[in-house]
Amino acid sequence: MIFSAVITEAEEGGYVAFNPDTGTTTQGETFDEAVANLRKATELYLEEFPMKGTRPAVLTCFEVSHAQAAGC
């Protein structure tokens, strides 16, 4: 099965990997490590919660022109 992955840089360093098809999320020090960890996490998830022939999520981009950063 083919799944989607969303990879972002983590503030503390490394990368966060998210699979929108299953909701699995993991991280890694490198991009490749994050993807490998996501693959393993998704495999473990599917062992417990099998899925039947679903289509991969659609990834698109959009722009927000007037966004302000929120303060803590």
Buried (B, 14 or more C-beta within 10 A) or exposed (E): EEBBBEBEEEEEEBBBBBBBBBEBBBBBEEEEBBBBBBBEBBEEBBEEEEEEEEEEEEEEEEEEEEEEEEEE
